[in-house]
Amino acid sequence: RPDSCAEFAAHRAARLSVALDTVALDATAARLRVAGAPDLLDAFEMAMSLGPADCLVREVERNDNDND
């Protein structure tokens, strides 16, 4: 469920002190943009992959370029 995913992501982002932007959220998917220190982004990615049972992470797109 995208709403569950978005709620979980917001909680984890706050705990890790990374910036979180919800790019898109609909009945089938949540698309998020996260910014912060690389190690914290790694932790966020891991948390999301282990996240709530009703939130399946199918794809992670990573761009570590500070200019984007």
Residue, then its C-alpha position, 0 to 999 in steps of 0.5 A: r500500500p503506497d500510503s503505508c510506504a509513504e508513512f514508513a518512509a517519512h518516519r525513517a527519513a525523520r529518524l535518519s535526518v534525510a530530506l524526503d520528497t513524495v514525488a508521486l503517490d497513487a493506489t499502486a505506487a509511491r515514488l520518493r526522492v531522498a537527499g542526504a549523506p550517502d551513508l544515511l541514504d544507504a541506511f534509508e534504502m535498507a530500511m525501505s527494503l525491509g519496511p512494512a509487510d504491505c510495502l514491496v520495494r520493486e525498484v531503487e534508482r540512485n543518483d549520488n550527484d549533488n547537482d541533480 
